Amino acid sequence: MAAPKKGRSASAHSKPGRSLALILIAIVALTGGMFASGHTTPRLGIDLAGGTSITLRAVPEAGQESAINKTNMDTAVDIMNRRVNGLGVSEAEVQTQGTRNIIVNIPKGTNSKEARQQVGTTAKLYFRPVIATEISGGPATASPSPSASSSASGKATDKATDKATSSSSPSGSATPSATATTQGRAVTDALKADSSPSASGSGSASPSPSASGSSAADAGAAKLQAQYAALDCSKKSARATAGKGAKPSDTTVACGQNSQGQWQKYILGPAAVDGTDVKKAQAVFDTQTAAGWTVTMNFTSSGGKKFADITGKLAQNQSPQNQFAIVLDGEVVSDPFVREALTGGNAEISGNFDQQEAQGLANMLSYGALPLTFKEDSVTTVTAALGGEQLHAGLIAGAIGLALVVLYLLIFYRGLSVIAIPSLLVSAILTYVIMALLGPTIGFALNLPAVCGAIVAIGITADSFIVFFERIRDEIREGRSLRPAVERAWPRARRTILVSDFVSFLAAAVLFIVTVGKVQGFAFTLGLTTVLDVVVVFLFTKPLMTILARKKFFANGHKWSGLDPKALGAKPPLRRTRRPHAPVDPKEA
C-alpha cells in the first residue's frame, strides 16, 4: 500500500510548472492589454498631475438664511460629488470648508473641463415654458413647430428648429416692431395667467384688445420685454446676471448656447416642474431608430403629473411656445419642443446629441437639484510641482526600503533570495499594470497616499516570504530533508499568511469605507497589494520553491543556500530503528 501513496504524493507535487505558467500568462495578458489600451502609465491624482481647485460659497435666498445648515451642505457635497464622478473624473474631491464654503478639487484629465462647468452650475433645476426665443442679436423665432411626436424631442440646436428659425421671416416682412408687439402680448398673457402660455393653439398668442389684462400685468410685461430687448447673451457680463434671483413663480429672461456656439436669449414662464421631481435620467443610444443619443427621464409620481399637465398645454401651441426650457443656474441647457402630452411619468429628449452632450445633460437632470444656491468665489490652477517633489522623495524612500529588504534577504536567507526577489518583482509588475488598467476602467488615480500604500505593501509581501522560509527551516531543524520539509511547511505557512493578509485587507476595507478623499487612495492600494500578495505567494513563490528544492544546491543544503542543516542546528535525520532480535536459545534451536 506504500507504493500508491508515494505515487499520489509525487503526482500532487510534480506540477508546480502549471501555477508558474498561469501567473506568467496572466502577466503577459495584462501587460498586452495595457499597451493595447494605450494607457501605459497610471492616471495621476490632482496632487501629482495638477488640476483645478474651485471654491463655492453658499448664498442664502431672500428670507432663507437658516437654509444654510450642515444637512443641506452635506447634501450639496454628495450631489456635486456624484455629478463630477458621473462624468468619469477620477479622484475629484468635494468637501466642505467652514459652514458656507465647498472646495472642489478636479484633477487634470479628459473630462475635467466639463466637470468644472457642471460644478459651477450649482443652482436648482427647473423646467420652464418658453414664451419667446431668438439668437442673440438675430430675428425672433415665431415659425410653426415640427410635426407631432410621442416624446419631447430636440434641443436648442435641433435641425428642425434651426430650419424654422431661419425661415421665420423669409421676405423680411416681419418688422422689429411687429415682432416686439407679438412677444409683448405673449408676455402679458403669461403674466396674467401666472402659469404657462395659454393653450390657444397659436404661437403668437394674440388676445383681443378687451382682454389685454390689468395695468400691472402690462407694466410687468413692458419691463420684462425691455430686459429681453436689451439682453445680449454673447456678453459674459450679461449672462452672469440674466435670470439670476428669479423665483420659480416669476416670468424671467435667460440665456443658452446651441451646438453652433451661438447664444440664444429667452423669455421663460414660471417653473412648471422642479428638478427634485426628476427621479432618474440617463443617456441612452437608440439603436432602433436614427435618433442616436437620447436622454430618458423618469419622474416621481407628483412630478409625472406636473410634467403631463405642462406638456399637454405646450403641445397645443406653435413654436416657440410649444417648447420647455431646462434651466440650471439661470442658464438654459436644453429647450426641447413638445408635440403631445407626455403621460406615464417618463419622457425622452432626443436631438443632435453626441455621447458627451447626452451624458452631460443626463447628469444635470439627475444631480442638478441642490438644496442651496452657490456662488463661485475663486478658481485656482493647482500645479504638480509640490506633489512631484513629494513623489520623488517617496520613491526614494521606497527604493531605500526595497534595498534594505533585499539586503536583509541576502544576508539572512542567502540562496533563498533568488525566490524572494523575483517574487517581489512579479508583485511590482502586477501592481503597476493593474493600476494602469484601473485608470480608464474605474477612474482610479494614483495619488501620494496611494504611493504610500504601495510602499507599505513591500513589507507585507516580504513578511509572507519570511513566514514560509522560517517554516521550512523549522522542518529542516527537525531533521527532515528539503523536499518533505517544503511540503510539510507549506500548510502551516499558508494558514499564517492567509490570516495576516486577511487582517490587512480588512483594515484596508474599513479604512476605505469610513474615509473620503485621498485616504481612500491609500486604503485601495493597500487592499489591492494585499490581494496580489496572496496571488504571488500561491502561484509563484510556492511553486518556484518546490522546483528549486529538487536542485542539488538547495537539496544538499549548500552553505550559501540558506538551508544548511549544520548552520540551522538540525537534529540527526529521522530514521526508523529496528528492534534487536532476541538471542536464540540453543536448546530451542
N, C-alpha and C positions, 0 to 999 in steps of 0.2 A: 504493500500500500504506500510505501515511502516514495516510490518512483513517480506515480501520478501526481502526488503532492508537489514534488520537486518540479515536475513539468508545468504545472499550473503556476507555480511561483515564478518560474523563468518566463512563462508566457506573459504574466501580468506585468513584469518589469522590463521586458525586452523591446518595448515600443515607445521609448521617450522621444524618438525622432518625429513621431506624429504630432506631439504637442509643439515641438520646436517648429515644424513645418507650418502648423496652424497659425502661430503667432507671427511668423515671418511673412506668411501670405497676407495676414491682416495688416501688417506694417506696409507692405508693398501696395495693397489695395487702397489704404487710407492716404498714403503719400501720392499715389496716382490720382486719386480724387481731388486732393489738394491742388496739384498742378493743373488738372483738367478744369477745375472751377476758376482758376486764375487768382485765388486768394492764397498766396504763399506765405503770408505773414498774418499773425493775429491782429484783429482790429484793436485799436487803442482807445482808451477812455480819455476823458477831457483833460486829465492831469498829465497825460503823456502825449496826446495828439493836439491839444488845444481845442478851442471852440468858442462858444458864446455864453455869457452869463447875463441873464435878464432879471431885473428887479421889478416886481409888480407890487403896487400899493393899493390896498382896498379902499375904495371911495364910497362913503355912505350915500344913499339916495335920500331925498328930502324926507325928514321925519323917521328915518330908519337907521339911526346911529347904533341902536342896540343890535342890529343885524350882524355887525362885525364882532363875532364871538368865536371861541375856539372850535365849536362844532362846525360852523359854516366855513371857517378857514381850512379845517381838516378835510371837509368835503370838497372844497375847491382844489386842494392839493391832489386828492385822489383822482378827480376828474381830469386835471391837467396832466397828471402822470399817465393816465390811460390814453389821453389824447396824443401825446407825443410818442408813446410807445406803440400806439396803433399805427403809426407811420413807419415802424421798424427802426426807430432811432435807438441805438443801444446806449446803455449807461447814462441815460438822461436822468438828472437829479432834480426833483421838485420837493422843496421843503420850506417850512415857514421860518421867518426871522422876526422875532418880536411878536407883536399882536396884530400888526396890519400888513406886513410885507411877506411876499413869497419870492424865493430865489429859485430860478430855473436855470440849470446848467446843461447846455446842449453841446455834446462833443461834435467836432468836425466830422462830417460824414455825408453820405449821399443825400439824405433827406433832412439835414439839419436846417436848411433854409425854409422848407415847408413847415417844419416843426416850429420854428420861430414865428412864422406867420400865424399858425394856429394858436400858439400860446398867447400871442399878442392880442388875438381876438377873444377877449375873455368875458364879454357881457352876455346877457341872457339871449336866448334864441327865440325868434318869433316868426310866425307865418302871417304876412300882411297882404291884403289885396292890393293890386296895382291899379291906381287911378290914371296915371299918365307916365310916360317914359319917353326919352329920346336920347340919342347920342349927344354928349355934352357939346353944345355949340351947333348941333345939327337940327333937322326937322323933327317934329313930334311924330310919334308912332300912332296912327289912327286908322290903319287898314284892317280889313276883316281877318279874323283868326283862321288858322288852317282847319282842315276837316276834322270831324269828331273822332275821339279815341276813347278807349276804355280806361285809360290811365293818364295821370299827369305826365306830360312829356315835354322834353326840350329843356333848354335853359336860356339864359340871356343871349346866347350865341347860336341858337337853333337856326339851321339853314332856312327853314320856312319862315321863321320870324324875321331873319335878316332880309329875306326877299320881300316880305310885307313892308318892312321899314323902308327899303329902297324904292318901293313903288307907291309910297303914301301920297306923293304929290308929283305924278309923272309930268304934268304940264306946268307945274309951278303955280297953279290956280289957288292953292291953299295958302293964303296970305298969313303973315305972322299974327295980324290982329284977329283973323278968324280962328286960328289955332288957339290963341290965348283965350278967346271967348269960349271955345269948346271946353278947354281944360278948366277954366274958371267955373263953368256950370257944373262940371263933374265934381270939382272940389266942393262947391256949395252943396250939392246933393249929398255928398259923403258926410259933410259936417252936420247936415240936417238929420240924416238917418242915424248918425253916430255909430255906424257899423260899416259893412262892406258896401260897394257900389250897388245901386238899385238894379234889380233883375228886370230891366226894361227891354232887354233884347237889343239894345242899341249901344254901340261902343261910344258914341258921342254924348250920351246921357243928356238929351235936350228937353228939359221940362218946360212947361208953359210959363209965360211971364207971371201969371197969377200965383204960381207955385214956387216963386223964387226964394221963399224962406224968410226968416227973420233978418233984421239988420245985423244982428250979432253974427249970424252964420255968414252973411255976405262980407262983413268986415274980416272975419277969420279966414274966409276963402281968399279975399284980396291980399291979406298979409302973407298967407301961405304961397299964393301964386307969385307974389313979388319975390319971396325967398327962392322959389323954384326958378324963376326967370334969371335971378342974379347968380344962381349956383353954377359954378364951373368946376366940375369934378376932375378936370385934368390937373388942378392945382392941389397939392398935398394939404395946404392950409385949409382949403375949402372942405376936403374930405374929412379932415380931422374934426370939424365942427358940425358937418351935415348930420342931422338927425340925433345928435348927442343930447341926452337929457330928456328925450321924448318919452312920455309914459305909454304903456301898452294901449291905453284908450285914446291916444292922440292920433290925429292925422299928421303926417310928417313928410319930410323930404329925405332922400338917401342917395348914395352913390354905389355903383357896382361896375366891375370891369368884365368885358367879354373876352373871348378867346383870341380875338384880333388885337387885343391890347388897348381897345377903345374904352373910354369911361362913359357910362350912361348915368343919367340922373333920373330920379323917380319921384313921383308923389304917391305916397302909400297911405292906405286907410288904416284904421285901428286894428290891432293884432286880433286875429281870429282864433289862432291856435298857439299855445305856448310850447317852447322846446321841451318842457317837462312832460308833455303829452306824447312824445315820441318814445316808445319802449325800446325799439331796436332799429338800426339802419345798417345796411351793408352793401358793398359794391359787388355786383354780380355780372358776369359776362353772359350775354344772351346768345346761345348757340342756335336757337331755333329760328330766330328772325335776324334781320340785318340791323337791329338796334345797337349791337355792340355792347359796350359797358353801360350798365344802368345802376341806379341806386334804389333799392327796395326799402320801404319804411313800414314798420308795424307800430300802430298807435295803441295807447291804453284804451280802455273802454270809453272813458269820458272824452279822450282825445279823438277817438274814431267818430264819435257823434259830432263833435265840433268840426272835424275835417269834412265829414259828409255834408254838413249844413253849408259851409262856406263854398265848397266845390259845386254844390247844387246851384247856388246863387251865381257863382262866377261863370258856370257853363252856359248861362243864358245871355251873357254879354258878348260883345265883339272885342277884338284886340284893340288896345292892350288891357282892357278891363276884364278879360277872361283869364288873366294871369294872377298868380300869387307870388310874392317875393319871400324868399327865405332870408331873413335878416339876422346877422350875427354882429354884435358890437356896432350897430348902426350902419353896417355895410351889407349890401345885397350880394349874397354869394351864389344865388341862383334864382331865376324867375320863370319857372315852367308855366305853360298855359294849360287850361282845363277844357275838355270837350264834353264831359258829362260828370254827374255827381259820382263821387268815389265813396262807396259804402263798404262795410265789412272790416274796417279798421286797417286796411292795407292800401298802399299806394306805391307807384313806381315812377321814378323820374328818369327819363331817357333823353338822349340827345347826342350831341357830338362830343361825348366824353372819351378821354383816353383813360387808361387804368389809374394813373396818378390822380387825375381830377375826380374820378368816381370815388376812389378811396378817401381822398381829402374831404369831399362833401359828406360821405358816409360818417367819417369821424366827427365832423362838425355837428351833424344831426344827432349822433349817438352821445357825444360828450360835450355838447355846446351849452347846456343849461346849467350855468354856475349859479350858486346861491348869492354871489356878490358881484359887484362891478369893480374892475381893477383898472388902474392906470399904469402905463409903462413908465417907470421912473428913470431907469437907466439901462443901457445895453453896453456891455463891456466885452471886448475880444480878449480871450484868455490864451496866452502863448504857452507853448510846451517847454519853454526854457527851464523853468524851475523843476518841472516834473522830469525832464530829460536828465538834469543833474542828479536828481534823487534816484532815477532809474539806473544811471551809470554807477552811482555809489552802491545801490542794491545789488547790481550784477557783480560788482567787485566783491561784495560781502558773500554773495552766493558762490562765486568762484573760489574764494578762500575757504569757505565751509566745505565745498566739494573736495578741494585739495587736501584738507585735513582728514576728511573721511577716507579718501584713497590712501593717504599716508598711514592712517591707523590700520587699514586693511592689510597693507603691505607689511607692516611691522608685526602685527599680531597673528595674521592669518596667512601670510606669505603666498603660497601657491593657490590658495582658495580665492585670492583676489582676482584671478583670471575668470572666476564665475561672478563675483560681486560687481566688478567694474563693467563688464558687458551688460549685466542686468540693469545697472544704473543708466547706461547708455540707451538701452531699449526703452526704459521707463521715460527718459527725457524725450526720445523721439516720439513716442506715443502721445505724451502730454502736449508737445509742440504742435503736432499735426492735428490733433483733435481740437485744440484751441483755435487753430487757423480755420478749421471747418465749421466750428460753432459760431464764428462771427457772422457769416452770411446766413446760417441756418436758423439760429435762435436769437441773434443780435448780441452775443456775448462779446464784451470788450475787455481787454486786458488793462487793468489799472495798477497803481502801485501796491495796494493791499493784495491784489491777486498775485503779483510777483512775489510778495512775502509768503503767500500760501504755497507757492511752488517751491520756494527755498526751504520752508519748513518740511515739505514732503521729502526732501533729501534725507533728513533724519529718520522719517517714518520708514522709508524704503530700506535704509541701511540697518535699521533695527530688525527688520524681518530677516535679513541675511544673517545677522549675528545670532538670532534665536535658532535658526536652522543649523548653522555651523556649530554652535555650542552643544546642541542636542547630539550631533554626530560625534563630537569629541567625547561627550559623556559615554556614548556607547563604546567607543574605542577604549576608553579608560576601564570599561568593564571587561575588556579582553576580547572583544569581537573584532573581526576583520572588517574592512571598509564597506564592502557591498552590503552585507547584512546590517551593518551599523547605519547606513544611509536609509535603508528601508524601514528599520525599526525606529529611527529618529524622526522620520517624516510625519507620522500620525501625531506624535506629541508636539512637534514644532508647528504643524498645521493648525492644531487647536489653539495654541497660543497666539499665532499670527492672526487668525480669524477674530479672536476675541479682542485683540489690540486694535486691529483695523476697524472693527465694528464700533468700538468706543470712539475712535477718531471720527468716523463717518457720522455717528450720532451727534457728536459735538458740533460738527460742521453743519449738519442739517438743522439743528436747533438754532445755531447762530444765523443761518441763512433766513430762517422763518421770522425770528424776532427782531432782526435788524433791517436797516434800509441803507440805500446808497452804496458807498464804496466798500463798506464792511461786508456786504453780500458778495462782492468780488473775492474777498479773502476766503469766505466760507465756501463758495462754489469751487474755487481752485483746490482748496484743501480736501473737499469731498471727492472731487474728480481724481486727484492724485492718489487718494486712499484706495479708491476702487481699482485704479490701474496698478497699484502695488500688489493687490491680490492676484490680478491677472498675470503680472510678470512673474511672481513667485511660483504660481501654479503651472504656468505654461512655458516658462523659460528657465528659471533658476533650478527648480527641482529636476526637470528632465536633463538639463546640462550637467548637474551634479551626478545623476545616475550614469550618464555616458562617461564622464571623466573618472568615476570610481572604478571603471574597468581598465583604466590605463595603469601601467606599472608604476609610473611616477607617483601616483596617489595611492594605488592599491598596496604597494610595498612600503608605504609610509616614509618616503624620502624626507630628509631633514628640512628641505625647503618647501615641502608640500603643505605644511601647516597641520599635518595629520601624523606626525611622527609619534609612534606609541611610546618610545622612551621619553621624549620631551613632555609628553602628556601624562607620564607616570602611570602607564597602563598596567593592569594586572596580567598575570600569566594567562595565555589563551584558555578559554573554556574547553575542556576535553572530558569525554566520558571515561571513567575508570572502571576496569573490570574487577570483580571480586576475586581474590586469590582462591585457587582450588584447594579444597581441604586435602590434607595428606591421605593417601590411600593406606588403609590398614593392611599389612602383609597377610594377615590371616584371612581378611575378606578377599584379597586377591587370590 
